[in-house]
Amino acid sequence: MGRWQAVGIFGAVVAVAVVASPTTAMADSAGPTDYRSEVVGVDPPTPSIEVSIVGGDSFVVLRADPGIEVEIPGYQSEPYLRIAADGAVFENQRSPTRYVNGSRYGGGTVPDGVTADSEPEWAEVAAPGSGEYAWHDHRAHRMQTGDPPGAERGDRILDEVLPVVVDGVAVEVRIESTWMPAPSRWPTVLGVAAGMIVVAGALMAPKRRVWGLVLVSAGAIAATVGWVGYASLPGSTDPPAVWWLLPVLAVAFAAAASVLGPTPGGHAAAAIAGLELAVWALDRRAGLTRAVLPTDAPYWLDRAVTAGVFTVGLVAAGAAIVGLFRPTRRHPQPIS
């Protein structure tokens, strides 16, 4: 592959990566937050349903046992969600709450003619027979951005009741939300330090092929952390596949770079892999400073990997781009 062919391919792939970057892929999935909401009581106790909060304070998840019918009224006491005895989940398309719950902070526009008194129009919204659904419910989290006025980290900043009707019996699900203490910065610092050690070793290595191996390792670690986060959330919350898919693509390009070695094609592949990892980590930057992350992985590990992968990806991409545009040395031909 010639140098300018490699440059063209590199530019095209980067353009596609920018357009399809994680920041535009999913605008309202669960993300890092400073608040943790928890179900602290169900009155009367009802073992036939299970209610939890996932994504820190983002989604309410309700699961009903087979044979149990559940109704969740909206904010104006109108019919909103319904779980049938066979596990089918329905949402009232003419409930004002449906539109308000379209995003984490509300703000959805309720169509004209849709009121709490509208005749219900039910549509199935979950896998048949699942008996489970997740939704943004603004009774389960603080709606304002910015720090809670007059409160300190560690304070309870919300105490609300989510009304549910289980087989005709009114049930109150009590939810509390806490402003969590700020996270330690040490995982981020250690992640950057580890990344710098790795890139320093790669830059001093005599074989340029080592960048492919470094990026394969970094991409595999990033993909694993991303997959844990993706698998930690119910599918009904639409966790973005790019959490694990982007590092997997980076591993593929890094493997190509390792095979091609210090050629224009190898440099282009390494640059693409490095930029993909840097973009992946950049999209996760809020997790470095927010208290609660949407993952079952240890938070310190998630933060350290994010910081380290960003460092490795950025430096590797820079080094590969320099190699891609560096003029090729021509050895003089012997005079016969």
N, C-alpha and C positions, 0 to 999 in steps of 0.2 A: 504494500500500500504506500503510495507516495505521500509526501509531507502535506501537500495542499488538499489531497483527498481526505487525509486524516483530520485536517483542520475543518473541512467542510462538514464531515460527519460529527465531529465534536460540537461544532456550533449548532447543528440541527438538533442533536440530542439535548443540549443544554436548553435550547428554546422550548422544546417539548416539556422538559422537566420543570421549567419555570411556569409554564401555563398550567401544568397538572400538579403543581406543588401541593403538599399537604395542607397549607394554609387556605387553599380554596376548595379542597376536596370535601370537607365536612364542616359546616359552619356552627353546628349546634350539638355536637356530640359531647359526652362527658369530658371534662378537662380538669386541670389543676385548680384548686380552690383553697381558700383559707378557712372554710367552714365545714363542719361535720354534723350532718343531721342524723338522728337516730330515733328509732321507734322505742319509746320507753314504757308503753303500756297499751293494752287492748282491753276495753271494758264494754261488755262483760268478756272474760277470757273466752277465746274462740279458736280451738285447735284445728278447725277445718280450713282456716286461711293462714297464710304467712305473708307478712308485710315487712319490707325492708327498704333501705335507702342505698343506692349505689352511686358511684361517682362523687363521693364526698357528700354532696347535698343536691345532686343534679336530678336523679330519677327516683320516683317511687316505684317499687316493684311489688305487685300483689299476685300471689299464687293461691288458687283454690283447689281443694281436693275434688276428685271426681264425684259427681252427684250433687255438688253444692252450687247453689245459685247466688251470685253476688251482684250487687248494684252499687255504683259509686256516683253519687249526685255531683253536679257541677257547683260552681260558686254561687249560683242563684237558685240552688236546690232543684235545678232541672235535670232530667235524665241525661247522663253523660257517658258512662261506661257500664257494660253489663257482661258478666261471665255466666254462660249458660251451664246447665247441669252436665252437658256432654263436653265441657271444656272449651267451647267456642267463645271467642271474645269479640264483642261488638262495641262500636263507638257511634254515638248519635251525631250524625253529620249536621244536624240543625241545632246543636248545642253551642251557645256562645262560648262556653268554656273550652271547647275544642280549638277554637281559633286563638284564644288567649294563651293556651298551653302549647302553641306551636313552637315556642322558643323558651330558653331558660329564663329570660327576663321579660317575657310577655311582649306586649306591643303589637300583637297580631290584629288585623282589621277584621271585625265581625261584619259579614255581608249584610246588606239591607234585607230586612224581612226575617232575619234569624234572631229569635228572642227566646227567652226562657219558656214562653208559652207555645212555641212552635211545636207542631206535631213531630214526634221523633222519626228520624230516618236512619235506621240502623245499618251499619256496614261492618263486615267482619274485618278485623285489623291484626290478627295474630295467626300463627300456624294452627290449623284445625286441631281441636282437641287438646291444645297446650294448657289451657286453664291458667295462663300466666300472661301478664302484660306489664309494661314499664312505660311511664309517662312523666313529663314535667308537671308537677303539681305545686303551685305557688303557695300552698299552705304548708309546704315542707321545707322551704328555704327562704332566706332573706332576699328580697327583690331589688334592693338598692345596691348600686356599686359604691365603692369607697368604704372607708372604715366606719363601723357603727358609731354614731355619736354618743359620747358619755360612757363608752364601754372600754374594757381592756381585754387583751388576748387572754383566753381562758374563761371568759364570761359566757353565760348562756344568753343568746340574743334573740331567741325565738322559742315560743311554747304554743303550739297550735294543735287543733283537733281535726283529723280527717274523718268525716262521717262515711260509714260503710253500712250497707244493709246485707246481712247474710241470712239466706233462707227466710226472709221476712222480718228478721230481728235487727233492730238498730244497734250498731256497734260503733264505738268511738275509738279511733286509733290516735293515740297521743304522740306527738313528734316534738322533739327538742333539737335545737341547733346551737352549736358552740363555735365561737370564734377561736380557732386553734392557735397555739403558740407558733411563732415563726420558726422555720426549720434551720438547722445548723448549716453553715456554709462550708464546713469541712469536706463533705463528700464532693462538692463542686471543685474545691481547691485541689483535693487529692486526685480527682479525675483529670483535671488539666495537667497536673504534675506528671501523672502516669502517661498521658498522651504525649507530653513533651519528651519524656524519656524514650518512648517508642520511636517518635519521629527523629530524635537525635541519633539513635542507633541506626535508623534506616538511611539517614543522610550520610552517615560515615561509612556505611557498608560499601564494599568495593563493587558489588553487583547491583545494578539498577533494577534487576528483576525482583529484588526484595520488596519493592513497593507493592507489587501485586500480592505477595504473601501477607504483607502487613494489612492491606485493605481487605483481603479475604477474611482475615481474623477479626478485624474491627467490624466488618459487615455482619459476620455470623453472630457476634456478641450483640450487636444492635438489633438484629432480626429476632434473636431469642427474647430480649427484653421487650421489644415491640409486640411479639406474639403473646407474651404473658399478659400484657396490658389489654390486648385485643380479646383474649380469651377470658379475662376477668369480668367482662361486662356481658349482660344478656344480649342476645342478638337483636331484640326489639329496641335497644338503645342505639342501634346503628353505629357501632364503633368503627372508625375508619380503617380500612384494610391497609392503607399506606403506612400505618404504624409498623407493620412487619414487611409489607411488600417492597417498599423503597430500599431497605437494606438488602433484601434478597436480590433485587436488580443490581445493587452495588456490588454484591458478591460475584454476580455473573460477569460484570465488566472487569472486576479485579482479577478474576480467573483468566479472562482473555488477556489482560495486561501481563500477567505472570507468564503466559505461554508465548506471547509475542515479544516480550523482552524490550530492550531499549531501541525500539523502532518507532517511526511516526504513529503507526497503529497502536502500539503498546502504550505510548505516551498519551494518546487520545483516550484510550480505554481507562487508563489509570486516572486521568483528569476527570472523566465522567463519574467514575466510581467515587472519587474523593468528594466531588461536588454533591452527589446524591446523599452521601453520609452527612456532609455539612448541613444540607438543607433539612434532612431528617432531624438532626439535633437542634437546629435553629428553630424549627417548628415546636420543639418541646421546651423551649427556654423558660416558659412560665413555670414549669415544674421545678426549676432550680430555686425559686424563691417562695413558692406557695406551699402551704403546710400539708395539704392532702392531695394525693395523686390518684388517678383512676386506674389503679393496678393492684394486684395481689403481691407483686414483687416487693421486697424491702425497699422503702423509699430511698435510703442512702445508696443502695446499689443502682437504682434507676437514675438518680442524679449524677452519680459518679460516671456511669456509662455514657450518659448524655454529654457531659462535659468532655470526657476523654475522646469519644468518637468525633465530636466537633473539632477538637484540636487535631486529631490524626487526619480527618477528612480534609480540612482546610489546608493544612501544610502539604499533604500529599497531592492535592489538586494543584496547588501553586507550583510545586516542584515539577509535576508532570507537564504543566502548561509551559514552564520555562524550557523543559526538554523538548517539547513539541515544536517550539518556535526557534530553538537554538540552531544556528547554521551547522550543517553537517561538515565535519572536517574531511577534506579531500587529501588523500595521501598521494604524493607525487609518483608518477609511473616511472619505473626504471628505464634508462635510455639503452636501447639495444645496440 
